[in-house]
Amino acid sequence: MGTFPPLRVLAFETAVPPFDPPSDELIHLRTSRFLKALERLEAAASVQALRAGVAALRERIDRRSPALLNGHVPGDSVAVTVAFLNQAFSQVVAAQTLERAKYYLDRFAKSVTTPKHNAVSDINLNRWKEYDDILTDSLWVVERRDKSGAHSAQYWGNFIPQIPSQMMRRFTKPGEWVLDAFAGSGTTLIEGRRLGRNVVGIELQPEVADRTHELLAAEPNPHHTVTQILAGDSADVDYEAILAAHGQTSVQLVMLHPPYFDIIKFSDDPRDLSNARSVNEFLVMMGNVIDNVAPLLDAGRYLVLVIGDKYAGGRWIPLGFQTMNEVEQRGFLLKSIIVKNFEQTAAKRSHKELWRYRALAGGFYIFKHEYIFVFKKKS
Ligand SMILES: C[S@@+](CC[C@H](N)C(=O)[O-])C[C@H]1O[C@@H](n2cnc3c(N)ncnc32)[C@H](O)[C@@H]1O
């Protein structure tokens, strides 16, 4: 038998019970029997009787009553986390009136049986408390890069896997299509495989695209999704033809992680955005990419731009906001600006002291953040 944190018996508590540490461990409930048990609780004649009933039910779950936890019965099984059960039970027990407690019980039953989704993701809003790992704050301080599987931090300038993962989970459903116009080392594609999203990635440098293709072969594909990386200029490739080859006419999410102008020079190719001769030229090139990808995105769906600012000539260049404007001007609604801590590159780390000295002497601040701009395509 596996173990899961015990559900505490709360029968005679009257104050709000302390919140159990969230656990995403899954319990497979036999839906019909569990709902019957909730129905019986609803028939309670007093708050005390109801609380005692809740305690008894929790105790049955705790000792894994086979009648309630009957594995995976086809059509009669629902997987819930321990955290979700604890929360829902605690809310019922904390209610001060019978009417309120019954209202919570009713909601509890609905949340077990009726999924509620918005139009762009499969997050079950009736059980939103189970999604602890989905970020909703506009400040992200991510301490550790996910280096599992095919992910590697070797490609200079790749983003942390958490970025495409969070975005795909918030803004796509399983089986939907994502376009990454600056695919690099394939971080979005690897995450797409893990999450069951199809991803087409475009990368200018053929040798980088080839290496990413090889890397992808080492990543398991449990959902059998399409993850294709192609070499090409994102401002110019024929996305329609690429998608048509997969029987698709549109995508449901666009990821844009362009070079941050010339901060990292990726190649000598003049079509490479890191070779733009000025900020203005960079913005024009970026505009061309957006013009090429935007028609592919379904209305009401999301485009995510990841970019940072830069210094030049003793001046802070707000490249992020300037690029943000390029997207907004093309019929997109700005939904969020996320500020994310910036991982120091190994090169920068070794010059830490020097950068600090320069900052103090020159009256500037050392970059520690980048932006994730989230846009919605207007209908
Ligand atoms: C910031 S990196 C993206 C890294 C990627 N997110 C990853 O995790 O590996 C930008 C990438 O855009 C590519 N690139 C530059 N100009 C391009 C263009 N016009 N079309 C397609 N890719 C381009 C660069 O070669 C580089 O690999």
Ligand as a Chemical Component Dictionary entry (heavy atoms), coordinates in Angstrom:
data_LIG
# 
_chem_comp.id                   LIG 
_chem_comp.type                 NON-POLYMER 
_chem_comp.pdbx_formal_charge   0 
_chem_comp.three_letter_code    LIG 
# 
loop_
_chem_comp_atom.comp_id 
_chem_comp_atom.atom_id 
_chem_comp_atom.alt_atom_id 
_chem_comp_atom.type_symbol 
_chem_comp_atom.charge 
_chem_comp_atom.model_Cartn_x 
_chem_comp_atom.model_Cartn_y 
_chem_comp_atom.model_Cartn_z 
_chem_comp_atom.pdbx_ordinal 
LIG C1  C1  C 0  17.085 33.942 -27.243 1  
LIG S1  S1  S 1  17.401 32.608 -28.329 2  
LIG C2  C2  C 0  16.020 31.556 -28.087 3  
LIG C3  C3  C 0  16.368 30.411 -27.203 4  
LIG C4  C4  C 0  15.250 29.417 -27.011 5  
LIG N1  N1  N 0  14.125 29.991 -26.328 6  
LIG C5  C5  C 0  15.767 28.223 -26.204 7  
LIG O1  O1  O 0  15.252 27.988 -25.103 8  
LIG O2  O2  O -1 16.725 27.589 -26.631 9  
LIG C6  C6  C 0  17.071 33.337 -29.887 10 
LIG C7  C7  C 0  17.248 32.392 -31.054 11 
LIG O3  O3  O 0  16.699 33.026 -32.216 12 
LIG C8  C8  C 0  17.471 32.634 -33.341 13 
LIG N2  N2  N 0  17.180 33.628 -34.389 14 
LIG C9  C9  C 0  17.690 34.860 -34.594 15 
LIG N3  N3  N 0  17.126 35.447 -35.651 16 
LIG C10 C10 C 0  16.209 34.580 -36.138 17 
LIG C11 C11 C 0  15.309 34.604 -37.222 18 
LIG N4  N4  N 0  15.220 35.653 -38.055 19 
LIG N5  N5  N 0  14.493 33.541 -37.408 20 
LIG C12 C12 C 0  14.571 32.453 -36.598 21 
LIG N6  N6  N 0  15.423 32.367 -35.570 22 
LIG C13 C13 C 0  16.234 33.426 -35.319 23 
LIG C14 C14 C 0  18.902 32.617 -32.803 24 
LIG O4  O4  O 0  19.729 31.820 -33.607 25 
LIG C15 C15 C 0  18.683 32.051 -31.401 26 
LIG O5  O5  O 0  18.835 30.655 -31.413 27 
# 
loop_
_chem_comp_bond.comp_id 
_chem_comp_bond.atom_id_1 
_chem_comp_bond.atom_id_2 
_chem_comp_bond.value_order 
_chem_comp_bond.pdbx_ordinal 
LIG C1  S1  SING 1  
LIG S1  C2  SING 2  
LIG S1  C6  SING 3  
LIG C2  C3  SING 4  
LIG C3  C4  SING 5  
LIG C4  N1  SING 6  
LIG C4  C5  SING 7  
LIG C5  O1  DOUB 8  
LIG C5  O2  SING 9  
LIG C6  C7  SING 10 
LIG C7  O3  SING 11 
LIG C7  C15 SING 12 
LIG O3  C8  SING 13 
LIG C8  N2  SING 14 
LIG C8  C14 SING 15 
LIG N2  C9  SING 16 
LIG N2  C13 SING 17 
LIG C9  N3  DOUB 18 
LIG N3  C10 SING 19 
LIG C10 C11 SING 20 
LIG C10 C13 DOUB 21 
LIG C11 N4  SING 22 
LIG C11 N5  DOUB 23 
LIG N5  C12 SING 24 
LIG C12 N6  DOUB 25 
LIG N6  C13 SING 26 
LIG C14 O4  SING 27 
LIG C14 C15 SING 28 
LIG C15 O5  SING 29 
# 
